[in-house]
Amino acid sequence: MSAQQSSTDTQQWELEPESEYRFELDPGASLAIKLLRGKAEIFGAELVTGKYYLFGHECKAAVFTWRGCTIEVTGQPSTEYVSKETPMKAYGNLHVALEKMRVRSLFTLTGSSLAPGEPTSNARPSEAPRVLVIGPANSGKTTLCKVLVNYCVRAGQGWSPILVNIDPGDGGWTVPGTLSAAAVSDPIHTYSAATPLGSAATTAPMSLGSNTLFPLVYWYGHADPKRNPQLMERLIRNIGENMDERFDKNNQGKASGCIVDTPALFSSGPASTTEARQRLIKACVDAFKINTILVVGQEKLSAEMKKLYSKQLTVIKVPKSGGVVDLDTSFRERVHSQQIHTYMYGTSIRPPSGISTNNVSVAGEPISDMILSPASTTMNLNELSIFRIGTEAMAPASALPIGAKRVVSEMQPISVDASIPGSGLLNKVLAIMAPFNPDESERYDEEILDLTVEGLVVITGFDLVAKRMTILKPNRGSIAGKTAIVGTFEWLDE
């Protein structure tokens, strides 16, 4: 492994087999990487030779090669180095095991096998892989999920696994505060800390890239899963039901299976939260019909999962990558802000000096295709029905005095009057919900909790005298008459 200086901010790196070039970017910095020779990948997504890949917004990633390669790096990362200590061999073996499950599952469902080297008579009946990935904070869970999904879709068998993100602090394909799922049929590209799962269509993309996803999104409204665990359980169940409905219509998709990314809460916490986190894990196991749990880098958690689930499913401990970076609170706050900005305005990364915008791509698409034009409009305060789930400051049930009962349920939708001073709505992120079921006979009190998200907006101003408010949204369509839910996320458009 070696680096050769070719210009002021450009270096060539020779990577040996099964090694990776790791980099981290500061705020405002960007990096362009071009594969010159050999084969390489970023979290399982293969790089095309001779093409510039652009990274920004504090991205932290690694270029891995199985057989050796040469890459050209332009820019000034805050950290860059090459390592031969990677968990990729273990991740590759995992992919092979999951691929065998998919092939056997498809044979079970259809009677036909995709494995060219395996006679159908040898194919044993099998369930599709339904994988739950858990581990502590900063252990590389999302990276592992992306590697496994990318290897799956690169197998060339027409798989479209469902990737589920139930970490409300992660943002997934939209903004923080959401839980989401999407069927993935093309590799997920990594290019920004604000887009951990790649590109997705917002409510008004100017143009759609070839690898754009359309995720199913539910609104939780907070970064902390402990804030309202009952709501978390319900949304997890909703995603699981939607996933099963999709699988019932598509054997190929059903055989592809699912991979579920989880918050760090599932890994550890005070003794008082052990029961709560185990309930959430069980909710995932039940909702997604999990048959494999991958525990990333924690022996104690692996032992706990084996004790609880080894009789009904497979528990595997996988190594943590040495390239995982510890992320502090200020970094996560910056990323949350950037995620909302990206949702509204799209992705805008300025290439490093010396790299033309005509010769570089973001997530495999031209830079111009990643930029949106949001709309700022005013509307009457009564034109939008706004709700909050539970009270604004909801203490956990374990913190209540012995014998005390809640006045307001954690699951109760409470109407918020935007015309009252101090409503707390200024600069808040609102989820615009899908319409209620048109059949009035099927309406129920908490139906709003089961509605999917149509889009997200931010209230940027109030005129209480004129009874008007200003809304920033990614498109120019009207939201008058819609129902919205507010959480605890705020955002200032600077």
C-alpha positions as CSV (number, residue, x, y, z in Angstrom):
1,M,0.0,0.0,0.0
2,S,1.4,3.4,-0.9
3,A,0.4,7.0,-1.8
4,Q,1.9,9.0,-4.6
5,Q,1.5,12.8,-4.8
6,S,0.5,13.9,-8.3
7,S,-0.7,17.5,-7.6
8,T,-1.4,19.8,-4.7
9,D,-4.6,18.1,-3.6
10,T,-4.4,14.8,-5.6
11,Q,-2.9,11.6,-4.6
12,Q,-2.8,8.1,-6.0
13,W,-3.2,5.2,-3.6
14,E,-2.1,1.6,-4.4
15,L,-4.3,-0.7,-2.3
16,E,-3.2,-4.3,-1.7
17,P,-5.8,-7.2,-1.8
18,E,-8.3,-7.1,1.0
19,S,-7.4,-3.7,2.2
20,E,-9.3,-0.4,2.3
21,Y,-8.6,3.3,2.1
22,R,-10.5,5.1,4.9
23,F,-11.3,8.8,5.0
24,E,-13.2,11.4,7.1
25,L,-14.3,14.9,6.0
26,D,-14.6,18.1,8.0
27,P,-17.7,20.3,7.6
28,G,-17.6,22.1,4.2
29,A,-14.9,19.8,2.8
30,S,-15.4,17.6,-0.2
31,L,-13.5,14.7,-1.8
32,A,-13.5,13.1,-5.3
33,I,-12.3,9.6,-5.8
34,K,-11.6,7.9,-9.1
35,L,-10.8,4.2,-9.7
36,L,-7.9,4.0,-12.0
37,R,-7.1,0.2,-12.1
38,G,-8.5,-2.9,-10.6
39,K,-11.9,-3.3,-8.8
40,A,-13.1,-1.6,-5.7
41,E,-16.3,-0.9,-3.7
42,I,-17.7,1.4,-1.0
43,F,-19.8,-0.5,1.5
44,G,-20.5,-3.1,-1.1
45,A,-21.4,-0.6,-4.0
46,E,-19.0,-1.2,-6.9
47,L,-17.0,1.7,-8.4
48,V,-16.8,2.2,-12.1
49,T,-13.3,2.7,-13.5
50,G,-12.5,6.2,-14.7
51,K,-15.5,7.9,-13.0
52,Y,-15.2,10.5,-10.3
53,Y,-17.3,9.9,-7.2
54,L,-18.0,13.0,-5.0
55,F,-18.3,13.0,-1.2
56,G,-19.2,15.8,1.2
57,H,-21.2,16.8,4.3
58,E,-18.8,15.2,6.8
59,C,-18.9,11.8,5.1
60,K,-16.9,9.0,6.7
61,A,-16.4,6.0,4.4
62,A,-13.9,3.5,3.0
63,V,-12.9,2.2,-0.4
64,F,-12.3,-1.6,-0.2
65,T,-10.7,-3.9,-2.7
66,W,-10.7,-7.7,-2.8
67,R,-7.9,-8.1,-5.3
68,G,-6.0,-4.8,-5.2
69,C,-6.6,-1.5,-7.1
70,T,-5.3,2.0,-7.7
71,I,-7.4,5.0,-6.8
72,E,-7.0,8.7,-7.3
73,V,-8.1,10.9,-4.4
74,T,-8.6,14.7,-4.9
75,G,-9.4,16.9,-1.9
76,Q,-8.2,17.3,1.7
77,P,-9.8,14.9,4.1
78,S,-9.3,15.5,7.8
79,T,-8.3,11.8,8.2
80,E,-7.1,9.3,5.6
81,Y,-5.2,6.0,5.9
82,V,-5.1,2.5,4.6
83,S,-5.9,-0.6,6.7
84,K,-5.7,-4.3,6.1
85,E,-7.7,-5.1,9.2
86,T,-11.2,-5.2,7.9
87,P,-14.3,-7.4,8.7
88,M,-15.1,-7.8,5.0
89,K,-14.3,-11.5,4.8
90,A,-16.7,-12.2,7.6
91,Y,-19.3,-9.9,5.9
92,G,-18.7,-11.7,2.6
93,N,-19.3,-15.1,4.2
94,L,-22.5,-13.8,5.7
95,H,-23.7,-12.7,2.3
96,V,-23.0,-16.2,0.9
97,A,-25.0,-17.8,3.7
98,L,-27.9,-15.4,3.1
99,E,-27.8,-15.9,-0.6
100,K,-28.2,-19.7,-0.1
101,M,-31.3,-19.0,2.0
102,R,-32.7,-16.8,-0.8
103,V,-32.2,-19.4,-3.5
104,R,-33.7,-22.2,-1.4
105,S,-36.6,-20.0,-0.4
106,L,-37.4,-19.2,-4.0
107,F,-37.3,-22.9,-4.8
108,T,-39.7,-23.5,-1.9
109,L,-42.1,-20.8,-3.2
110,T,-42.0,-21.5,-6.9
111,G,-40.3,-24.8,-7.5
112,S,-37.5,-23.2,-9.5
113,S,-33.9,-22.6,-8.4
114,L,-31.7,-19.7,-9.3
115,A,-28.5,-21.5,-8.4
116,P,-26.9,-22.6,-11.6
117,G,-24.5,-25.0,-9.9
118,E,-27.1,-26.6,-7.5
119,P,-29.6,-29.2,-8.8
120,T,-33.1,-28.5,-7.7
121,S,-33.3,-31.9,-6.2
122,N,-30.6,-30.8,-3.6
123,A,-32.3,-27.5,-2.7
124,R,-33.7,-27.8,0.8
125,P,-36.9,-25.9,1.8
126,S,-35.8,-22.7,3.5
127,E,-37.2,-19.4,4.7
128,A,-35.9,-16.2,3.1
129,P,-33.4,-14.3,5.3
130,R,-35.1,-11.9,7.7
131,V,-32.2,-10.3,9.5
132,L,-32.2,-8.0,12.5
133,V,-28.9,-6.1,13.0
134,I,-28.2,-4.9,16.6
135,G,-25.3,-3.5,18.4
136,P,-24.1,-0.5,20.5
137,A,-23.7,3.1,19.2
138,N,-20.9,3.6,16.7
139,S,-20.5,-0.1,16.0
140,G,-21.1,0.0,12.2
141,K,-24.7,-1.5,12.1
142,T,-25.8,0.7,9.2
143,T,-22.6,0.0,7.3
144,L,-23.1,-3.8,7.7
145,C,-26.8,-3.4,6.5
146,K,-25.6,-1.5,3.4
147,V,-22.9,-4.1,2.6
148,L,-25.3,-7.0,2.8
149,V,-28.0,-5.2,0.7
150,N,-25.5,-4.1,-1.9
151,Y,-24.0,-7.6,-2.2
152,C,-27.5,-9.0,-2.6
153,V,-28.6,-6.7,-5.4
154,R,-25.2,-7.1,-7.1
155,A,-25.7,-10.9,-7.3
156,G,-27.4,-10.5,-10.6
157,Q,-30.4,-12.7,-9.6
158,G,-33.1,-10.0,-9.6
159,W,-33.3,-9.7,-5.8
160,S,-35.0,-6.7,-4.2
161,P,-34.5,-7.0,-0.4
162,I,-36.4,-4.7,1.8
163,L,-34.1,-2.5,4.0
164,V,-35.9,-1.3,7.1
165,N,-34.6,1.6,9.3
166,I,-36.2,1.8,12.7
167,D,-33.6,4.2,14.2
168,P,-35.5,7.5,14.5
169,G,-32.2,9.3,15.2
170,D,-30.7,8.1,11.9
171,G,-33.0,9.8,9.4
172,G,-32.9,7.0,6.9
173,W,-34.1,8.2,3.5
174,T,-35.9,11.3,4.8
175,V,-35.4,13.3,8.0
176,P,-34.7,12.3,11.6
177,G,-37.9,11.3,13.5
178,T,-39.0,8.8,10.9
179,L,-39.1,5.0,10.6
180,S,-39.0,3.8,7.0
181,A,-38.6,0.8,4.7
182,A,-37.8,0.5,1.0
183,A,-37.3,-2.3,-1.5
184,V,-33.8,-2.0,-2.9
185,S,-33.0,-3.2,-6.4
186,D,-29.9,-1.1,-7.2
187,P,-26.8,-0.5,-5.0
188,I,-27.0,2.1,-2.3
189,H,-24.3,4.7,-2.8
190,T,-22.6,6.5,0.1
191,Y,-21.7,10.1,-0.4
192,S,-22.9,12.2,2.6
193,A,-23.5,11.7,6.4
194,A,-26.9,13.2,5.7
195,T,-27.9,10.4,3.3
196,P,-26.9,7.3,5.2
197,L,-29.1,5.0,3.0
198,G,-28.6,6.7,-0.3
199,S,-31.0,8.7,-2.5
200,A,-34.8,8.8,-2.1
201,A,-37.5,10.8,-3.8
202,T,-38.9,13.6,-1.7
203,T,-42.4,15.0,-2.4
204,A,-41.1,17.0,-5.3
205,P,-37.8,15.9,-7.0
206,M,-36.9,18.0,-10.0
207,S,-35.8,14.8,-11.7
208,L,-35.4,11.2,-10.5
209,G,-32.1,9.4,-10.6
210,S,-32.0,5.8,-11.8
211,N,-31.3,4.6,-8.3
212,T,-33.9,6.7,-6.5
213,L,-36.0,4.9,-3.9
214,F,-39.6,5.4,-2.8
215,P,-39.6,4.4,0.9
216,L,-42.6,3.7,3.1
217,V,-42.4,6.3,5.9
218,Y,-44.0,6.5,9.3
219,W,-43.6,9.5,11.7
220,Y,-42.3,8.9,15.2
221,G,-41.3,12.6,15.7
222,H,-38.4,12.2,18.2
223,A,-34.7,11.1,18.1
224,D,-34.9,9.0,21.2
225,P,-36.8,5.6,21.0
226,K,-37.3,5.7,24.8
227,R,-39.5,8.8,24.6
228,N,-42.5,6.9,23.4
229,P,-41.8,3.1,23.2
230,Q,-45.5,2.2,22.8
231,L,-45.6,4.3,19.6
232,M,-42.4,2.7,18.4
233,E,-43.9,-0.7,18.8
234,R,-47.0,0.3,16.9
235,L,-45.0,1.7,14.0
236,I,-42.8,-1.3,13.8
237,R,-45.9,-3.5,13.6
238,N,-47.3,-1.3,10.8
239,I,-44.1,-1.6,8.8
240,G,-44.1,-5.4,9.3
241,E,-47.7,-5.6,8.1
242,N,-47.0,-3.5,5.0
243,M,-43.9,-5.6,4.2
244,D,-45.9,-8.9,4.4
245,E,-48.6,-7.4,2.1
246,R,-45.8,-6.7,-0.5
247,F,-44.3,-10.1,-0.1
248,D,-47.7,-11.8,-0.6
249,K,-47.8,-10.3,-4.1
250,N,-44.2,-11.1,-5.2
251,N,-42.4,-14.4,-4.6
252,Q,-39.1,-13.0,-5.9
253,G,-39.3,-10.1,-3.4
254,K,-40.4,-12.5,-0.6
255,A,-37.4,-14.7,-1.3
256,S,-35.1,-11.6,-1.2
257,G,-36.0,-11.2,2.5
258,C,-35.4,-8.1,4.6
259,I,-32.6,-6.5,6.7
260,V,-33.5,-4.4,9.7
261,D,-31.3,-1.6,11.0
262,T,-31.9,-0.7,14.7
263,P,-31.0,2.1,17.2
264,A,-28.3,1.7,19.8
265,L,-31.0,1.5,22.5
266,F,-31.5,-2.1,21.4
267,S,-28.0,-2.8,22.6
268,S,-27.7,-1.4,26.1
269,G,-29.0,1.0,28.7
270,P,-29.7,1.3,32.5
271,A,-31.3,-1.6,34.2
272,S,-34.6,0.2,34.2
273,T,-34.7,0.2,30.4
274,T,-33.7,-3.5,29.9
275,E,-37.3,-4.6,29.8
276,A,-38.3,-1.8,27.4
277,R,-35.5,-2.5,24.9
278,Q,-36.2,-6.2,25.0
279,R,-39.8,-5.5,24.3
280,L,-38.8,-3.5,21.2
281,I,-36.5,-6.2,20.1
282,K,-39.3,-8.8,20.5
283,A,-41.6,-6.4,18.6
284,C,-39.1,-6.5,15.7
285,V,-38.7,-10.2,15.8
286,D,-42.5,-10.7,15.7
287,A,-43.3,-8.0,13.2
288,F,-40.6,-8.9,10.6
289,K,-40.7,-12.6,11.3
290,I,-36.9,-12.5,12.0
291,N,-35.0,-15.7,11.6
292,T,-31.4,-14.3,12.0
293,I,-30.0,-11.8,14.5
294,L,-26.6,-10.3,13.8
295,V,-24.9,-8.8,16.8
296,V,-22.2,-6.3,15.9
297,G,-19.1,-6.3,18.2
298,Q,-20.5,-7.0,21.6
299,E,-20.1,-10.3,23.4
300,K,-22.5,-9.6,26.2
301,L,-25.3,-8.6,23.9
302,S,-24.7,-11.7,21.8
303,A,-24.9,-13.9,24.9
304,E,-28.2,-12.2,25.9
305,M,-29.7,-12.7,22.4
306,K,-28.7,-16.4,22.4
307,K,-30.2,-16.9,25.8
308,L,-33.5,-15.3,24.6
309,Y,-33.8,-16.5,21.0
310,S,-31.4,-19.4,20.2
311,K,-34.2,-21.9,20.3
312,Q,-36.3,-20.1,17.6
313,L,-33.7,-18.4,15.4
314,T,-30.0,-18.0,14.6
315,V,-27.9,-15.5,16.5
316,I,-24.5,-14.6,15.0
317,K,-21.8,-12.3,16.5
318,V,-20.0,-10.4,13.7
319,P,-16.9,-8.3,14.1
320,K,-16.9,-4.5,14.4
321,S,-14.8,-2.7,11.8
322,G,-11.7,-0.8,13.1
323,G,-12.7,2.1,10.9
324,V,-15.9,2.9,12.8
325,V,-15.8,6.5,14.1
326,D,-17.2,7.6,17.4
327,L,-19.8,10.3,16.7
328,D,-20.5,13.0,19.3
329,T,-23.7,14.8,20.0
330,S,-22.7,18.0,18.1
331,F,-21.9,15.9,15.0
332,R,-25.4,14.2,15.2
333,E,-27.0,17.6,15.6
334,R,-25.2,18.9,12.5
335,V,-26.2,15.8,10.5
336,H,-29.9,16.2,11.6
337,S,-29.9,19.8,10.4
338,Q,-28.2,18.8,7.1
339,Q,-30.7,15.9,6.6
340,I,-33.7,18.3,6.8
341,H,-31.9,20.8,4.5
342,T,-31.2,17.9,2.0
343,Y,-34.8,16.9,2.1
344,M,-35.9,20.4,1.2
345,Y,-33.1,21.5,-1.2
346,G,-31.6,18.2,-2.4
347,T,-27.8,17.4,-2.3
348,S,-25.4,20.1,-3.1
349,I,-21.7,19.3,-2.9
350,R,-19.0,21.5,-4.4
351,P,-16.3,19.5,-6.1
352,P,-12.7,19.9,-4.9
353,S,-10.5,22.5,-6.7
354,G,-9.5,21.2,-10.1
355,I,-12.5,18.9,-10.6
356,S,-15.1,20.0,-13.2
357,T,-18.7,19.6,-12.3
358,N,-19.2,18.1,-15.8
359,N,-17.0,15.2,-14.9
360,V,-18.3,14.2,-11.5
361,S,-21.3,12.4,-10.1
362,V,-23.1,12.1,-6.8
363,A,-24.5,8.7,-6.1
364,G,-24.0,7.9,-9.8
365,E,-26.1,10.8,-11.0
366,P,-25.1,14.3,-12.4
367,I,-24.9,17.0,-9.7
368,S,-27.8,18.9,-11.3
369,D,-30.1,16.0,-10.8
370,M,-29.7,16.1,-7.0
371,I,-30.9,19.7,-6.5
372,L,-34.5,20.6,-5.6
373,S,-36.4,23.9,-5.5
374,P,-38.6,24.2,-2.3
375,A,-41.5,26.5,-2.0
376,S,-42.2,29.0,0.8
377,T,-45.9,29.7,1.0
378,T,-48.4,31.2,3.5
379,M,-51.7,29.7,4.5
380,N,-54.5,30.3,7.0
381,L,-53.9,28.8,10.5
382,N,-57.1,26.8,10.3
383,E,-56.2,25.2,6.9
384,L,-54.0,22.6,8.5
385,S,-55.1,20.2,11.3
386,I,-52.1,19.8,13.6
387,F,-51.8,17.1,16.2
388,R,-49.2,16.0,18.8
389,I,-49.0,12.4,20.1
390,G,-49.1,12.4,23.9
391,T,-48.0,15.5,25.8
392,E,-45.0,17.6,24.7
393,A,-43.0,16.5,27.8
394,M,-43.8,12.8,28.3
395,A,-42.0,11.1,31.2
396,P,-41.5,7.4,30.9
397,A,-44.0,5.2,32.7
398,S,-41.3,4.0,35.0
399,A,-40.7,7.5,36.3
400,L,-44.2,8.1,37.5
401,P,-45.0,7.8,41.2
402,I,-46.2,4.4,42.4
403,G,-49.9,4.1,41.7
404,A,-50.0,7.2,39.6
405,K,-51.7,7.0,36.2
406,R,-51.3,9.2,33.2
407,V,-53.8,11.9,32.4
408,V,-52.9,11.8,28.8
409,S,-52.0,8.5,27.0
410,E,-48.7,8.1,25.2
411,M,-50.8,7.1,22.2
412,Q,-53.4,9.9,22.4
413,P,-53.5,12.4,19.5
414,I,-53.9,15.9,20.9
415,S,-55.0,18.8,18.7
416,V,-52.6,21.8,18.7
417,D,-54.1,25.2,18.2
418,A,-51.7,27.2,16.0
419,S,-53.5,30.5,16.8
420,I,-52.6,30.4,20.5
421,P,-49.3,32.3,21.4
422,G,-46.8,29.9,22.7
423,S,-48.1,26.9,20.7
424,G,-44.5,25.8,20.2
425,L,-44.9,25.3,16.4
426,L,-42.4,27.9,15.1
427,N,-39.6,26.2,13.2
428,K,-41.0,22.8,14.0
429,V,-40.9,19.9,11.5
430,L,-44.4,18.6,10.7
431,A,-45.2,15.3,9.0
432,I,-48.1,15.6,6.5
433,M,-50.1,12.5,6.7
434,A,-51.8,10.4,4.1
435,P,-55.6,10.8,4.0
436,F,-57.8,8.9,6.4
437,N,-59.7,5.8,5.2
438,P,-62.6,7.2,3.2
439,D,-64.9,4.6,4.7
440,E,-66.3,6.3,7.8
441,S,-67.5,3.0,9.3
442,E,-63.9,1.9,9.6
443,R,-62.7,5.0,11.5
444,Y,-61.1,4.6,15.0
445,D,-59.8,7.0,17.6
446,E,-56.1,6.4,17.0
447,E,-56.2,6.0,13.2
448,I,-53.8,8.9,12.7
449,L,-51.1,6.8,14.3
450,D,-51.3,4.3,11.4
451,L,-51.2,6.8,8.6
452,T,-48.1,6.9,6.4
453,V,-46.2,10.1,5.7
454,E,-46.9,12.0,2.4
455,G,-44.3,14.6,3.0
456,L,-42.6,16.9,5.6
457,V,-42.8,20.6,6.0
458,V,-41.4,23.3,8.4
459,I,-43.3,26.2,9.9
460,T,-41.0,29.2,9.4
461,G,-43.2,32.1,10.5
462,F,-46.4,33.2,12.2
463,D,-48.7,36.2,11.8
464,L,-51.1,35.8,14.6
465,V,-52.9,39.1,13.8
466,A,-53.6,38.0,10.2
467,K,-54.0,34.4,11.4
468,R,-51.5,33.2,8.8
469,M,-48.4,31.0,8.9
470,T,-45.5,30.5,6.5
471,I,-44.6,27.0,5.5
472,L,-41.5,25.7,3.7
473,K,-42.1,22.5,1.7
474,P,-40.3,20.7,-1.1
475,N,-43.1,21.3,-3.7
476,R,-45.7,23.8,-4.7
477,G,-48.7,21.6,-4.2
478,S,-51.3,22.7,-1.6
479,I,-51.5,21.1,1.8
480,A,-54.7,22.9,2.8
481,G,-57.1,20.5,4.5
482,K,-54.3,18.0,5.3
483,T,-53.6,16.5,8.7
484,A,-50.1,17.0,10.3
485,I,-48.3,15.6,13.3
486,V,-45.6,17.7,15.1
487,G,-42.7,16.1,17.0
488,T,-39.8,17.6,18.8
489,F,-37.5,18.4,15.8
490,E,-36.8,22.0,15.0
491,W,-35.0,23.5,12.0
492,L,-33.9,27.0,11.0
493,D,-33.4,27.6,7.3
494,E,-30.1,29.5,7.3
